[in-house]
């Protein structure tokens, strides 16, 4: 791997792309450290630490802790991700968008990308306003944050930060290396690794203190030193498993019939039709989580109901840590997995293309038998991939 990086660095074009990507990530991390004014970041961090198991904790993890510190890039890339998923769904539901995506070519792709950008700004506005009202309801604003001006500064700062991250991700995709949105998302999550390491070190110190008979503060979890290798090995094993499943595929054999054109003979070769176990990536997880946690998120921004009330009982029943939420979340992941696999892999279209090119699946006649077989295999593969994602 080191040799590959060294060889890539010697190529001027690749070197420029690498440097551009690194520079963009540095700007991203710098923006994730610039605080938005009129916010009591210390009180906010304490509050969100108590909400680590909720949707707010997930948003904080995806932003690289910028959400809990209320920095310029607090909303990070989440509005763009949600916007992309929504536009993909609408592309299937709205015929005009479907024609634009399939038949529009490069111009159609640019129009859909433009629609996605406007939708991103709209979602960022909703999230920024909701974030502000949450901080105001829980007294997480600074003492001088009164009136319309502080509210406007906070909301506009979040919207501008999210829009800039979206633009920067597109620039990395065009002038850098890889998919800019994925790289920024990965960089935000990876930036939490030092905090995780320091958390484990603190846990071991608390364990030693408890062993010595020292009384520990509240909300402190001691960590046995022997568990650290288990955690590291488990994390590495999970990474290997994820990579293996993402690369796993079912290969359906395809045979092309021989045909003579003039004096030349074409066809006769054997190939395969690859079907990935996890066709949709993490999109079903993100979208299912967005929908399943939407009621609780809105309720959290408005204000959590008081204890021993009917509203609080409903809130606890649909909370992101409740059993009902987990079941709904799991079912929605499976449903969206089937939805995305149907979008990306159309058995009828695949069978028609094979027939036009003179190909067939051994043991199945072209036409409906081939469609039924591909659909049967697709359903089995998707079920396994959906359960894996769930």
TORDONU-62415 format. One record per residue (C-alpha): residue in three letters; chain; y, z, x. Coordinates in Angstrom, 3 decimals, padded with zeros to 6 digits. Each point is the difference from the previous one (the first is absolute). Example, Ala and Ser with C-alpha at 12.3 -4.5 7.8 and 13.67 -1.06 7.14 Angstrom:
res:Ala; chain:A; Y:-004.500; Z:007.800; X:012.300
res:Ser; chain:A; Y:003.440; Z:-000.660; X:001.370
This chain:
res:Unk; chain:A; Y:000.000; Z:000.000; X:000.000
res:Unk; chain:A; Y:002.371; Z:000.827; X:002.876
res:Unk; chain:A; Y:-000.685; Z:-003.408; X:001.519
res:Unk; chain:A; Y:000.759; Z:-001.675; X:-003.334
res:Unk; chain:A; Y:003.341; Z:001.816; X:-000.260
res:Unk; chain:A; Y:000.827; Z:-000.882; X:003.606
res:Unk; chain:A; Y:-000.785; Z:-003.674; X:-000.586
res:Unk; chain:A; Y:002.063; Z:-000.030; X:-003.192
res:Unk; chain:A; Y:002.946; Z:001.552; X:001.836
res:Unk; chain:A; Y:-000.023; Z:-002.869; X:002.499
res:Unk; chain:A; Y:000.693; Z:-002.538; X:-002.766
res:Unk; chain:A; Y:003.794; Z:-000.121; X:-000.578
res:Unk; chain:A; Y:-000.242; Z:-000.685; X:-003.743
res:Unk; chain:A; Y:-002.449; Z:002.847; X:-000.626
res:Unk; chain:A; Y:002.051; Z:002.310; X:002.205
res:Unk; chain:A; Y:003.073; Z:-000.652; X:-002.155
res:Unk; chain:A; Y:-001.999; Z:000.695; X:-003.163
res:Unk; chain:A; Y:-001.370; Z:003.263; X:001.414
res:Unk; chain:A; Y:003.436; Z:001.172; X:001.110
res:Unk; chain:A; Y:001.517; Z:-000.931; X:-003.366
res:Unk; chain:A; Y:-002.691; Z:001.982; X:-001.845
res:Unk; chain:A; Y:000.472; Z:003.044; X:002.257
res:Unk; chain:A; Y:003.783; Z:-000.164; X:-000.455
res:Unk; chain:A; Y:-000.394; Z:-000.186; X:-003.799
res:Unk; chain:A; Y:-002.316; Z:003.038; X:000.008
res:Unk; chain:A; Y:002.506; Z:001.937; X:002.106
res:Unk; chain:A; Y:002.719; Z:-000.775; X:-002.550
res:Unk; chain:A; Y:-002.365; Z:001.101; X:-002.777
res:Unk; chain:A; Y:-000.688; Z:003.330; X:001.656
res:Unk; chain:A; Y:003.719; Z:000.455; X:000.760
res:Unk; chain:A; Y:000.895; Z:-000.580; X:-003.661
res:Unk; chain:A; Y:-002.740; Z:002.427; X:-000.996
res:Unk; chain:A; Y:001.849; Z:002.704; X:001.963
res:Unk; chain:A; Y:003.554; Z:-000.602; X:-001.300
res:Unk; chain:A; Y:000.637; Z:002.565; X:-002.777
res:Unk; chain:A; Y:001.726; Z:-000.919; X:-003.235
res:Unk; chain:A; Y:003.072; Z:002.228; X:-000.604
res:Unk; chain:A; Y:000.400; Z:002.585; X:-002.773
res:Unk; chain:A; Y:-003.701; Z:001.038; X:000.137
res:Unk; chain:A; Y:-001.442; Z:003.342; X:001.096
res:Unk; chain:A; Y:-002.813; Z:-001.474; X:002.079
res:Unk; chain:A; Y:-001.492; Z:003.378; X:000.954
res:Unk; chain:A; Y:-000.454; Z:001.123; X:-003.607
res:Unk; chain:A; Y:-001.295; Z:-003.462; X:-000.916
res:Unk; chain:A; Y:-002.599; Z:000.082; X:002.776
res:Unk; chain:A; Y:-001.223; Z:003.420; X:-001.131
res:Unk; chain:A; Y:-000.247; Z:-001.190; X:-003.608
res:Unk; chain:A; Y:-001.904; Z:-003.189; X:000.869
res:Unk; chain:A; Y:-002.345; Z:001.942; X:002.285
res:Unk; chain:A; Y:-001.096; Z:001.916; X:-003.097
res:Unk; chain:A; Y:-000.490; Z:-003.349; X:-001.791
res:Unk; chain:A; Y:-002.153; Z:-001.512; X:002.763
res:Unk; chain:A; Y:-002.923; Z:-000.668; X:-002.340
res:Unk; chain:A; Y:002.082; Z:-001.834; X:-002.593
res:Unk; chain:A; Y:001.455; Z:-003.502; X:-000.194
res:Unk; chain:A; Y:003.030; Z:001.277; X:001.922
res:Unk; chain:A; Y:-002.274; Z:000.932; X:002.899
res:Unk; chain:A; Y:-001.476; Z:-003.507; X:000.013
res:Unk; chain:A; Y:003.466; Z:-001.576; X:-000.003
res:Unk; chain:A; Y:000.931; Z:002.256; X:002.907
res:Unk; chain:A; Y:-003.107; Z:-001.017; X:001.953
res:Unk; chain:A; Y:000.652; Z:-003.730; X:-000.514
res:Unk; chain:A; Y:003.611; Z:000.380; X:001.164
res:Unk; chain:A; Y:-000.901; Z:001.874; X:003.184
res:Unk; chain:A; Y:001.536; Z:003.315; X:-001.204
res:Unk; chain:A; Y:003.336; Z:-001.760; X:-000.667
res:Unk; chain:A; Y:-000.331; Z:000.814; X:-003.715
res:Unk; chain:A; Y:-000.138; Z:003.764; X:000.603
res:Unk; chain:A; Y:002.990; Z:-000.158; X:002.360
res:Unk; chain:A; Y:002.041; Z:-002.198; X:-002.410
res:Unk; chain:A; Y:000.927; Z:-002.474; X:002.711
res:Unk; chain:A; Y:001.406; Z:-003.501; X:-000.374
res:Unk; chain:A; Y:-003.496; Z:-001.538; X:-000.202
res:Unk; chain:A; Y:-001.407; Z:002.678; X:-002.316
res:Unk; chain:A; Y:-001.305; Z:-002.551; X:-002.533
res:Unk; chain:A; Y:-001.445; Z:-002.045; X:002.883
res:Unk; chain:A; Y:-001.981; Z:-003.094; X:-000.970
res:Unk; chain:A; Y:-001.466; Z:001.366; X:-003.250
res:Unk; chain:A; Y:002.386; Z:-001.846; X:-002.376
res:Unk; chain:A; Y:-000.947; Z:-003.297; X:001.661
res:Unk; chain:A; Y:-003.734; Z:000.741; X:-000.229
res:Unk; chain:A; Y:000.252; Z:000.879; X:-003.691
res:Unk; chain:A; Y:002.167; Z:-003.058; X:-000.628
res:Unk; chain:A; Y:-002.511; Z:-002.304; X:001.722
res:Unk; chain:A; Y:-002.855; Z:001.360; X:-002.091
res:Unk; chain:A; Y:001.965; Z:-000.324; X:-003.235
res:Unk; chain:A; Y:000.944; Z:-003.605; X:000.761
res:Unk; chain:A; Y:-003.630; Z:-000.804; X:000.811
res:Unk; chain:A; Y:-001.058; Z:001.365; X:-003.376
res:Unk; chain:A; Y:002.748; Z:-001.905; X:-001.790
res:Unk; chain:A; Y:-001.028; Z:-003.182; X:001.818
res:Unk; chain:A; Y:-003.322; Z:000.199; X:-001.837
res:Unk; chain:A; Y:001.509; Z:001.036; X:-003.328
res:Unk; chain:A; Y:002.992; Z:-002.398; X:-000.133
res:Unk; chain:A; Y:-000.909; Z:-003.738; X:000.087
res:Unk; chain:A; Y:003.356; Z:-001.010; X:001.503
res:Unk; chain:A; Y:-000.503; Z:002.274; X:003.007
res:Unk; chain:A; Y:-003.607; Z:-001.135; X:000.328
res:Unk; chain:A; Y:001.075; Z:-003.652; X:000.162
res:Unk; chain:A; Y:002.693; Z:000.944; X:002.496
res:Unk; chain:A; Y:-002.545; Z:001.725; X:002.240
res:Unk; chain:A; Y:-002.697; Z:-002.690; X:-000.190
res:Unk; chain:A; Y:001.958; Z:-003.249; X:-000.252
res:Unk; chain:A; Y:003.422; Z:000.944; X:001.362
res:Unk; chain:A; Y:-000.955; Z:-000.261; X:003.660
res:Unk; chain:A; Y:002.387; Z:001.446; X:002.560
res:Unk; chain:A; Y:002.914; Z:-000.093; X:-002.446
res:Unk; chain:A; Y:-002.010; Z:001.917; X:-002.587
res:Unk; chain:A; Y:-000.985; Z:002.592; X:002.585
res:Unk; chain:A; Y:003.653; Z:000.534; X:000.912
res:Unk; chain:A; Y:000.964; Z:000.437; X:-003.665
res:Unk; chain:A; Y:-002.744; Z:002.584; X:-000.569
res:Unk; chain:A; Y:001.071; Z:001.790; X:003.184
res:Unk; chain:A; Y:003.594; Z:000.046; X:-001.285
res:Unk; chain:A; Y:-001.173; Z:001.478; X:-003.333
res:Unk; chain:A; Y:-001.945; Z:002.624; X:001.937
res:Unk; chain:A; Y:003.136; Z:000.974; X:001.928
res:Unk; chain:A; Y:002.063; Z:000.474; X:-003.172
res:Unk; chain:A; Y:-002.819; Z:002.020; X:-001.547
res:Unk; chain:A; Y:-000.122; Z:002.143; X:003.146
res:Unk; chain:A; Y:003.696; Z:000.841; X:-000.342
res:Unk; chain:A; Y:-000.544; Z:000.887; X:-003.681
res:Unk; chain:A; Y:-002.886; Z:002.341; X:000.815
res:Unk; chain:A; Y:002.007; Z:001.523; X:002.867
res:Unk; chain:A; Y:002.856; Z:000.738; X:-002.427
res:Unk; chain:A; Y:-002.374; Z:001.801; X:-002.376
res:Unk; chain:A; Y:-001.621; Z:002.020; X:002.789
res:Unk; chain:A; Y:003.332; Z:000.881; X:001.622
res:Unk; chain:A; Y:001.485; Z:001.214; X:-003.291
res:Unk; chain:A; Y:-003.166; Z:001.970; X:-000.786
res:Unk; chain:A; Y:-000.018; Z:001.523; X:003.492
res:Unk; chain:A; Y:003.619; Z:001.090; X:-000.385
res:Unk; chain:A; Y:-000.588; Z:001.636; X:-003.396
res:Unk; chain:A; Y:-003.067; Z:001.803; X:001.361
res:Unk; chain:A; Y:002.044; Z:001.476; X:002.843
res:Unk; chain:A; Y:002.808; Z:000.937; X:-002.384
res:Unk; chain:A; Y:-002.364; Z:001.664; X:-002.499
res:Unk; chain:A; Y:-001.650; Z:002.106; X:002.739
res:Unk; chain:A; Y:003.285; Z:000.913; X:001.742
res:Unk; chain:A; Y:-000.892; Z:-001.942; X:003.148
res:Unk; chain:A; Y:003.459; Z:-001.499; X:000.470
res:Unk; chain:A; Y:002.685; Z:001.354; X:002.302
res:Unk; chain:A; Y:002.569; Z:002.440; X:-001.358
res:Unk; chain:A; Y:002.763; Z:-002.615; X:000.093
res:Unk; chain:A; Y:-002.074; Z:-002.677; X:-001.821
res:Unk; chain:A; Y:001.856; Z:000.117; X:-003.279
res:Unk; chain:A; Y:001.395; Z:-002.897; X:-001.975
res:Unk; chain:A; Y:-000.758; Z:-003.685; X:-000.172
res:Unk; chain:A; Y:000.841; Z:-000.848; X:003.620
res:Unk; chain:A; Y:-002.886; Z:001.934; X:001.673
res:Unk; chain:A; Y:-002.423; Z:-001.399; X:-002.588
res:Unk; chain:A; Y:001.195; Z:-003.529; X:000.697
res:Unk; chain:A; Y:-000.263; Z:000.459; X:003.782
res:Unk; chain:A; Y:-003.551; Z:001.371; X:-000.239
res:Unk; chain:A; Y:-001.299; Z:-002.664; X:-002.392
res:Unk; chain:A; Y:001.658; Z:-002.928; X:001.818
res:Unk; chain:A; Y:-001.251; Z:001.260; X:003.369
res:Unk; chain:A; Y:-003.613; Z:000.087; X:-001.225
res:Unk; chain:A; Y:000.295; Z:-003.459; X:-001.586
res:Unk; chain:A; Y:001.607; Z:-001.511; X:003.110
res:Unk; chain:A; Y:-002.631; Z:001.571; X:002.251
res:Unk; chain:A; Y:-002.879; Z:-001.343; X:-002.073
res:Unk; chain:A; Y:001.558; Z:-003.484; X:-000.157
res:Unk; chain:A; Y:000.548; Z:-000.010; X:003.768
res:Unk; chain:A; Y:-003.630; Z:001.001; X:000.664
res:Unk; chain:A; Y:-001.151; Z:-002.840; X:-002.283
res:Unk; chain:A; Y:002.206; Z:-002.489; X:001.894
res:Unk; chain:A; Y:-001.178; Z:001.329; X:003.354
res:Unk; chain:A; Y:-003.654; Z:-000.358; X:-001.024
res:Unk; chain:A; Y:000.573; Z:-003.638; X:-000.930
res:Unk; chain:A; Y:001.696; Z:-000.612; X:003.346
res:Unk; chain:A; Y:-002.974; Z:001.482; X:001.854
res:Unk; chain:A; Y:-002.331; Z:-002.268; X:-001.979
res:Unk; chain:A; Y:002.063; Z:-003.053; X:000.931
res:Unk; chain:A; Y:001.037; Z:000.763; X:003.584
res:Unk; chain:A; Y:-002.375; Z:002.777; X:001.062
res:Unk; chain:A; Y:-003.728; Z:000.655; X:000.033
res:Unk; chain:A; Y:-002.133; Z:000.385; X:-003.110
res:Unk; chain:A; Y:001.072; Z:001.005; X:-003.491
res:Unk; chain:A; Y:003.276; Z:001.892; X:000.301
res:Unk; chain:A; Y:-000.441; Z:002.056; X:-003.177
res:Unk; chain:A; Y:-003.455; Z:001.196; X:001.064
res:Unk; chain:A; Y:001.213; Z:000.811; X:003.518
res:Unk; chain:A; Y:002.929; Z:002.063; X:-001.306
res:Unk; chain:A; Y:-002.273; Z:001.835; X:-002.442
res:Unk; chain:A; Y:-002.494; Z:000.685; X:002.787
res:Unk; chain:A; Y:002.768; Z:001.195; X:002.339
res:Unk; chain:A; Y:001.229; Z:002.454; X:-002.623
res:Unk; chain:A; Y:-003.458; Z:001.485; X:-000.499
res:Unk; chain:A; Y:-000.743; Z:000.035; X:003.742
res:Unk; chain:A; Y:003.212; Z:001.916; X:000.694
res:Unk; chain:A; Y:-001.508; Z:003.015; X:-001.756
res:Unk; chain:A; Y:-002.770; Z:000.339; X:002.599
res:Unk; chain:A; Y:002.028; Z:002.339; X:002.293
res:Unk; chain:A; Y:000.685; Z:002.284; X:-002.974
res:Unk; chain:A; Y:-003.692; Z:000.009; X:-000.861
res:Unk; chain:A; Y:-000.907; Z:000.919; X:003.591
res:Unk; chain:A; Y:002.579; Z:002.785; X:000.100
res:Unk; chain:A; Y:-001.298; Z:001.203; X:-003.372
res:Unk; chain:A; Y:-003.523; Z:000.310; X:001.393
res:Unk; chain:A; Y:001.307; Z:001.860; X:003.055
res:Unk; chain:A; Y:001.897; Z:002.401; X:-002.272
res:Unk; chain:A; Y:-003.139; Z:000.468; X:-002.096
res:Unk; chain:A; Y:-001.998; Z:001.019; X:003.090
res:Unk; chain:A; Y:002.747; Z:002.434; X:001.001
res:Unk; chain:A; Y:-000.050; Z:001.561; X:-003.457
res:Unk; chain:A; Y:-003.788; Z:000.296; X:000.217
res:Unk; chain:A; Y:000.268; Z:001.816; X:003.344
res:Unk; chain:A; Y:002.692; Z:002.269; X:-001.450
res:Unk; chain:A; Y:-002.151; Z:000.791; X:-003.042
res:Unk; chain:A; Y:-002.964; Z:000.709; X:002.265
res:Unk; chain:A; Y:002.154; Z:002.464; X:001.928
res:Unk; chain:A; Y:000.842; Z:001.786; X:-003.238
res:Unk; chain:A; Y:003.536; Z:-001.312; X:-000.465
res:Unk; chain:A; Y:001.127; Z:-000.428; X:-003.595
res:Unk; chain:A; Y:000.776; Z:-003.671; X:-000.703
res:Unk; chain:A; Y:002.946; Z:-001.267; X:-002.072
res:Unk; chain:A; Y:-000.566; Z:-001.490; X:-003.441
res:Unk; chain:A; Y:-001.056; Z:-003.656; X:-000.424
res:Unk; chain:A; Y:-001.463; Z:-000.054; X:003.519
res:Unk; chain:A; Y:-003.453; Z:-001.490; X:000.550
res:Unk; chain:A; Y:-001.796; Z:001.062; X:003.210
res:Unk; chain:A; Y:-002.178; Z:-002.619; X:001.697
res:Unk; chain:A; Y:-003.170; Z:000.789; X:001.955
res:Unk; chain:A; Y:000.075; Z:-001.736; X:003.415
res:Unk; chain:A; Y:-003.508; Z:-001.368; X:-000.577
res:Unk; chain:A; Y:001.275; Z:-002.019; X:-002.971
res:Unk; chain:A; Y:002.364; Z:-002.119; X:002.134
res:Unk; chain:A; Y:-002.781; Z:-002.194; X:001.498
res:Unk; chain:A; Y:-001.475; Z:-000.343; X:-003.483
res:Unk; chain:A; Y:003.362; Z:-001.171; X:-001.386
res:Unk; chain:A; Y:000.520; Z:-002.496; X:002.855
res:Unk; chain:A; Y:-003.541; Z:-001.394; X:-000.216
res:Unk; chain:A; Y:000.260; Z:-000.200; X:-003.786
res:Unk; chain:A; Y:003.297; Z:-001.906; X:000.210
res:Unk; chain:A; Y:-001.434; Z:-002.469; X:002.531
res:Unk; chain:A; Y:-003.162; Z:-000.464; X:-002.075
res:Unk; chain:A; Y:002.137; Z:-000.661; X:-003.083
res:Unk; chain:A; Y:001.999; Z:-002.630; X:001.900
res:Unk; chain:A; Y:-003.211; Z:-001.717; X:001.140
res:Unk; chain:A; Y:-001.348; Z:000.038; X:-003.562
res:Unk; chain:A; Y:003.236; Z:-001.480; X:-001.417
res:Unk; chain:A; Y:000.047; Z:-002.776; X:002.614
res:Unk; chain:A; Y:-003.675; Z:-000.759; X:-000.663
res:Unk; chain:A; Y:000.453; Z:-000.254; X:-003.775
res:Unk; chain:A; Y:003.168; Z:-002.098; X:000.334
res:Unk; chain:A; Y:-001.918; Z:-002.480; X:002.146
res:Unk; chain:A; Y:-003.180; Z:000.041; X:-002.084
res:Unk; chain:A; Y:-000.751; Z:-003.074; X:-002.089
res:Unk; chain:A; Y:-002.766; Z:-001.638; X:-001.998
res:Unk; chain:A; Y:-000.717; Z:-003.527; X:001.166
res:Unk; chain:A; Y:-001.363; Z:-002.362; X:-002.653
res:Unk; chain:A; Y:-001.782; Z:-002.994; X:001.586
res:Unk; chain:A; Y:001.440; Z:-003.413; X:-000.888
res:Unk; chain:A; Y:-001.685; Z:-003.336; X:000.665
res:Unk; chain:A; Y:001.842; Z:-003.320; X:-000.003
res:Unk; chain:A; Y:-001.918; Z:-003.091; X:-001.107
res:Unk; chain:A; Y:-000.152; Z:-003.047; X:002.239
res:Unk; chain:A; Y:001.993; Z:-003.018; X:-001.067
res:Unk; chain:A; Y:000.527; Z:-003.354; X:001.630
res:Unk; chain:A; Y:003.459; Z:-001.549; X:000.256
res:Unk; chain:A; Y:-000.256; Z:-003.465; X:001.497
res:Unk; chain:A; Y:-002.168; Z:000.305; X:003.080
res:Unk; chain:A; Y:000.687; Z:003.699; X:000.539
res:Unk; chain:A; Y:-001.935; Z:002.940; X:-001.426
res:Unk; chain:A; Y:001.994; Z:003.051; X:-001.107
res:Unk; chain:A; Y:-001.083; Z:003.462; X:-001.138
res:Unk; chain:A; Y:-003.374; Z:001.599; X:000.418
res:Unk; chain:A; Y:001.320; Z:003.083; X:001.796
res:Unk; chain:A; Y:-000.525; Z:003.592; X:-001.063
res:Unk; chain:A; Y:002.759; Z:002.573; X:-000.227
res:Unk; chain:A; Y:000.748; Z:003.125; X:-001.990
res:Unk; chain:A; Y:002.474; Z:001.313; X:-002.574
res:Unk; chain:A; Y:001.423; Z:003.343; X:001.239
res:Unk; chain:A; Y:000.722; Z:002.737; X:-002.558
res:Unk; chain:A; Y:001.670; Z:003.097; X:001.450
res:Unk; chain:A; Y:-001.122; Z:003.383; X:-001.282
res:Unk; chain:A; Y:003.607; Z:001.196; X:-000.111
res:Unk; chain:A; Y:001.987; Z:-003.079; X:-001.055
res:Unk; chain:A; Y:003.094; Z:001.788; X:-001.245
res:Unk; chain:A; Y:000.630; Z:002.408; X:002.894
res:Unk; chain:A; Y:001.896; Z:003.136; X:-001.024
res:Unk; chain:A; Y:001.979; Z:-001.668; X:-002.817
res:Unk; chain:A; Y:-002.165; Z:001.512; X:-002.794
res:Unk; chain:A; Y:000.542; Z:003.469; X:001.492
res:Unk; chain:A; Y:003.771; Z:-000.384; X:000.252
res:Unk; chain:A; Y:000.461; Z:-001.449; X:-003.463
res:Unk; chain:A; Y:-002.434; Z:002.391; X:-001.696
res:Unk; chain:A; Y:001.730; Z:002.918; X:001.678
res:Unk; chain:A; Y:003.419; Z:-001.285; X:-001.076
res:Unk; chain:A; Y:-001.015; Z:-000.255; X:-003.658
res:Unk; chain:A; Y:-002.165; Z:003.135; X:-000.189
res:Unk; chain:A; Y:002.672; Z:002.192; X:001.589
res:Unk; chain:A; Y:002.985; Z:-001.541; X:-001.808
res:Unk; chain:A; Y:000.197; Z:002.626; X:-002.815
res:Unk; chain:A; Y:-000.227; Z:002.899; X:002.467
res:Unk; chain:A; Y:002.522; Z:-001.648; X:002.339
res:Unk; chain:A; Y:002.545; Z:-000.419; X:-002.793
res:Unk; chain:A; Y:-000.628; Z:003.583; X:-001.139
res:Unk; chain:A; Y:000.439; Z:001.275; X:003.571
res:Unk; chain:A; Y:003.301; Z:-001.830; X:000.422
res:Unk; chain:A; Y:001.282; Z:001.293; X:-003.360
res:Unk; chain:A; Y:-001.277; Z:003.538; X:000.495
res:Unk; chain:A; Y:-003.386; Z:001.739; X:-000.088
res:Unk; chain:A; Y:-000.472; Z:001.905; X:-003.302
res:Unk; chain:A; Y:000.028; Z:003.776; X:-000.021
res:Unk; chain:A; Y:-003.191; Z:002.038; X:000.141
res:Unk; chain:A; Y:-001.995; Z:000.839; X:-003.177
res:Unk; chain:A; Y:001.460; Z:-002.848; X:-002.048
res:Unk; chain:A; Y:-001.683; Z:-002.930; X:-001.708
res:Unk; chain:A; Y:001.885; Z:-002.421; X:002.241
res:Unk; chain:A; Y:-001.258; Z:001.814; X:003.103
res:Unk; chain:A; Y:-003.583; Z:-000.144; X:-001.302
res:Unk; chain:A; Y:000.322; Z:-003.780; X:-000.440
res:Unk; chain:A; Y:001.593; Z:-000.300; X:003.443
res:Unk; chain:A; Y:-002.835; Z:001.968; X:001.641
res:Unk; chain:A; Y:-002.588; Z:-002.127; X:-001.834
res:Unk; chain:A; Y:001.373; Z:-003.291; X:001.393
res:Unk; chain:A; Y:001.176; Z:001.339; X:003.346
res:Unk; chain:A; Y:-001.137; Z:-001.919; X:003.092
res:Unk; chain:A; Y:-002.265; Z:002.922; X:000.932
res:Unk; chain:A; Y:-001.668; Z:000.238; X:-003.416
res:Unk; chain:A; Y:-003.525; Z:-001.147; X:-000.833
res:Unk; chain:A; Y:001.254; Z:-002.330; X:-002.756
res:Unk; chain:A; Y:002.345; Z:-001.751; X:002.427
res:Unk; chain:A; Y:-002.797; Z:-000.518; X:002.530
res:Unk; chain:A; Y:-002.288; Z:-001.572; X:-002.620
res:Unk; chain:A; Y:002.759; Z:-002.284; X:-001.313
res:Unk; chain:A; Y:000.997; Z:-000.911; X:003.566
res:Unk; chain:A; Y:-003.612; Z:-000.862; X:000.936
res:Unk; chain:A; Y:-000.535; Z:-002.132; X:-003.119
res:Unk; chain:A; Y:003.274; Z:-001.856; X:000.515
res:Unk; chain:A; Y:-000.902; Z:-000.784; X:003.612
res:Unk; chain:A; Y:-003.257; Z:-001.585; X:-001.168
res:Unk; chain:A; Y:001.807; Z:-001.925; X:-002.747
res:Unk; chain:A; Y:002.672; Z:-001.372; X:002.330
res:Unk; chain:A; Y:-002.650; Z:-000.898; X:002.589
res:Unk; chain:A; Y:-001.699; Z:-002.245; X:-002.549
res:Unk; chain:A; Y:003.366; Z:-001.386; X:-001.045
res:Unk; chain:A; Y:001.010; Z:-000.979; X:003.531
res:Unk; chain:A; Y:-003.423; Z:-001.433; X:000.858
res:Unk; chain:A; Y:000.240; Z:-002.189; X:-003.108
res:Unk; chain:A; Y:003.420; Z:-001.242; X:001.089
res:Unk; chain:A; Y:-001.022; Z:-000.761; X:003.565
res:Unk; chain:A; Y:-003.487; Z:-001.382; X:-000.630
res:Unk; chain:A; Y:-000.415; Z:-002.223; X:-003.070
res:Unk; chain:A; Y:-003.724; Z:-000.921; X:-000.432
res:Unk; chain:A; Y:000.783; Z:-003.020; X:-002.205
res:Unk; chain:A; Y:002.465; Z:-001.430; X:002.486
res:Unk; chain:A; Y:-002.355; Z:000.626; X:002.935
res:Unk; chain:A; Y:-002.915; Z:-001.674; X:-001.808
res:Unk; chain:A; Y:002.149; Z:-003.038; X:-000.899
res:Unk; chain:A; Y:001.178; Z:-000.382; X:003.595
res:Unk; chain:A; Y:-003.573; Z:000.156; X:001.270
res:Unk; chain:A; Y:-001.044; Z:-002.656; X:-002.508
res:Unk; chain:A; Y:002.856; Z:-002.313; X:000.958
res:Unk; chain:A; Y:-000.862; Z:000.295; X:003.690
res:Unk; chain:A; Y:-003.692; Z:-000.607; X:-000.561
res:Unk; chain:A; Y:-001.009; Z:003.585; X:000.720
res:Unk; chain:A; Y:-002.429; Z:002.233; X:-001.860
res:Unk; chain:A; Y:-001.618; Z:003.406; X:000.266
res:Unk; chain:A; Y:-003.745; Z:-000.353; X:000.661
res:Unk; chain:A; Y:-001.992; Z:000.937; X:-003.104
res:Unk; chain:A; Y:002.885; Z:-000.488; X:-002.433
res:Unk; chain:A; Y:001.159; Z:-003.175; X:-001.661
res:Unk; chain:A; Y:003.705; Z:-000.958; X:000.185
res:Unk; chain:A; Y:002.103; Z:001.045; X:-002.958
res:Unk; chain:A; Y:-000.599; Z:003.025; X:-002.192
res:Unk; chain:A; Y:-003.071; Z:001.348; X:001.890
res:Unk; chain:A; Y:002.042; Z:000.071; X:003.213
res:Unk; chain:A; Y:002.924; Z:001.673; X:-001.792
res:Unk; chain:A; Y:-002.294; Z:002.665; X:-001.477
res:Unk; chain:A; Y:-001.612; Z:000.718; X:003.367
res:Unk; chain:A; Y:003.347; Z:000.304; X:001.832
res:Unk; chain:A; Y:001.376; Z:002.231; X:-002.763
res:Unk; chain:A; Y:-003.098; Z:002.224; X:000.148
res:Unk; chain:A; Y:000.275; Z:000.422; X:003.763
res:Unk; chain:A; Y:003.769; Z:000.555; X:-000.276
res:Unk; chain:A; Y:-000.478; Z:002.793; X:-002.558
res:Unk; chain:A; Y:-002.543; Z:001.783; X:002.202
res:Unk; chain:A; Y:002.114; Z:-000.313; X:003.137
res:Unk; chain:A; Y:003.160; Z:001.095; X:-001.823
res:Unk; chain:A; Y:-001.748; Z:003.042; X:-001.482
res:Unk; chain:A; Y:-000.997; Z:001.244; X:003.443
res:Unk; chain:A; Y:003.474; Z:-000.710; X:001.419
res:Unk; chain:A; Y:001.675; Z:001.701; X:-002.983
res:Unk; chain:A; Y:-002.121; Z:003.146; X:000.373
res:Unk; chain:A; Y:000.783; Z:000.004; X:003.727
res:Unk; chain:A; Y:003.742; Z:-000.174; X:-000.731
res:Unk; chain:A; Y:-000.275; Z:002.651; X:-002.707
